[in-house]
Amino acid sequence: MSSPEITPAASEEDLLLRYAKGDVAARDEMARRFMPLARRLAGRYRHTGESLDDLEQVAYLGLLKAIDRFDLDRGPFVRYAVPNIMGELKRHFRDKGWGLHVPRSVQERVLIVNQASESLGGHLGRSPTPKDLAEHTGLSLEQVLEALDAASAYSPAALDAPQPGVEGEGERTLGDTLGSVDGSYEVVELGQAIAPAFKALPEREQQILKLRFIDDLTQSEIANRIGVSQMHVSRLLRRALNQLNDARAE
């Protein structure tokens, strides 16, 4: 006996229950519904030098793993999916981004040595020697030399490369951003339930939400678009998301 046809009205819970019983079509429908979220998370790293198509494939793999491993007792699926997708992207940058096989311990020392090199360079007024780096980091000279050699094996974008951040928060690195999640998944989760609350927001906050989560602009790009500081955009964005969350809780 074939499974009932999946309709657009089917809830996520229904789909997950059907998949748990072996209905592969339900899994496909879950993947289809959450693929925009996976693309959005992958798109956060479109300026890293990696192919966006490759990043989306990695994010899609993370989404499928989340669907396969999800337990309904965990709560809303999106809160489980986002960390899984981000984790897959993080592993991609830390592991698959290296042109040659480099042990994890060496990868970590590369980051330490690169950061020390930048710090010491400004302090010394010259490029630090391997001996300088060893003394500064507490690593052995051999470990420093190994890290310097291994650094050339990473091709797309160094994990310690400076990344645009929120004004006033200091410089962030790609390694920092790979471990973080912005508020985009909150909008996905809230969905139509908060449509009235969204319409009640000030026009500027509605505009910022649309630019961030529909047009997928960065906070810096939004700031340039509407003529305010990036810090102000960050505050308005967080305030709007908090209001939408409060509306859902009522």
Steps between C-alpha positions, in 0.01 A plus 500: 500500500646835394536790741245784484598788275694778672314830489637854556292512818690209656675614817867444570406263780284294263781485245755393758268233637441368149872493430559313826265234361699475178329754274795640301272749324442668837876543540521656154222743589676603822819559303311708244341717768825568683730534200456882498630504858801287402572733206477804725744355752740401222467847349645656813841380379470597135788749540749243630625392159311170508260413219144580608382183327742296711393676819134435423576132442670485841205675663256265327694202633474646850126544451453138392700378799282711728184349351639149538606550862215713628286384790163668550574532871765760415242769428473710181700347216657829394676538835667165439563552129688830522784381729533183290528695175744745657701210639527346155620831355750536782640152438525581130718803568711330763551171319407497133635848440855373538656413164704223662416278793606692808438358851254696713768577761719658232205700362443644846867593532481675162232728641702565815815582303316721250338700778831532684671612181254786454522602865879491514538669162328811631695494825844434352459712189625211286402149402561269798749218463404139575693536827293810591182306430612202705579718801172690468274196458678251723527258208825331413701635208426178312125543553515860376689398187252219438209744535659752263551227244147364541343844457570483127279190475185698569369653180158672512516737797704499819288442808668794670435741212330820626127506430253791506344529843260718692637843572626517856552125537861496382648294220357153440655216305349241271567245772289710738208533262491131417407426857217752516142512381313818419131559554384384157371164621275681747309654211466161332365347817256781576346491153144609448422487871650845552375667181278746695789587732725558200251744351488683833875566496627846399547529126879523531522178702279322247735623228809378686349155556413471131846613390669258739289187462343533156765690304775334713701821543764529771457750781766718340319494165171588672667790682626639169161449340296689761765748614565402863789338687551124503466502878160669470388236250609228741300654785186548291526147364531345844218715638269400215579129545438528873162660436405224257607234750296671772197505270534127439517430872177686573 
